[in-house]
Amino acid sequence: MGMPTKTILLTFDVEEFDTPLLHNIPIPMSEQMRISQEGLLNICALLKRLGQPVCTFYTTANYALHFPETIIDLSKQHEIASHTYYHSTFKPSDIHDSKICLEGIIGKEIAGFRMPNMAAFDKRLIHQAGYQYDSSINPTWLPGKYNYLKYPLHPFSYFDTMEIPVSVVPYLRFPLFWLSFKNLPLWLYIQLCNFTLARTGCLHLYFHPWEFADLSMFRIPGFIRNPDGIQLVNKLEKFIRYYQARSDVKFERTFDYIKPFILTN
Ligand SMILES: [Zn+2]
């Protein structure tokens, strides 16, 4: 049996479920929190069942303040990183303040940051706030959202911080993010992941806990909603078990993976 030579970074953006607001459907904060927590507890149960493959959870400070026990519990096995303070609003000081807030809750350093919706912002703030890495680039073009085609696929130094982009298929720049996992048949998604893993050595994926809650009562677009809840949990379970069975692949916390890159820069 060889040592694992390839890495999978499973990451989750733990946040208020504000997707309905983007589609002009009102949803109170308490309901945004309840839906996300339902999904997050489904993820926690899945990871436990799978023997805790390690992950990174980017959480808003607002979410962590509502459910500190869940975040503290996750921090024992997994990495906790910042997804800024609130998901629906942003001011520059939130980058720093969310780090301080989360460190107060879990009692450990917060090394990583990811901006909601991968939105563009002043990257100098990352280093200034004391983070070790940023993960706010999906190096593809999503019409109407962003165009990050100019960025590399591999980790790179950017405004005094390491930037670790999420995965796209090399050459095609087809994003391997949550919407692809949800909408593609699993066998095809795994084929694209294998192609990417073979060429880059690292698969960096992101999901949201609210996807793993029952969303049937929300009139949001089907490609965002389906499959949801336990159906999506089962799909993720099959995906993780496929890679757990491969001796050339290991799951890592993002900071553990990126540390050697920081030291050589
Ligand atoms: Zn988000």
Boltz pocket constraint, residues with backbone or C-beta under 6 A from the ligand:
constraints:
  - pocket:
      binder: B
      contacts: [[A, 13], [A, 15], [A, 83], [A, 87], [A, 115], [A, 116], [A, 117]]
      max_distance: 6.0
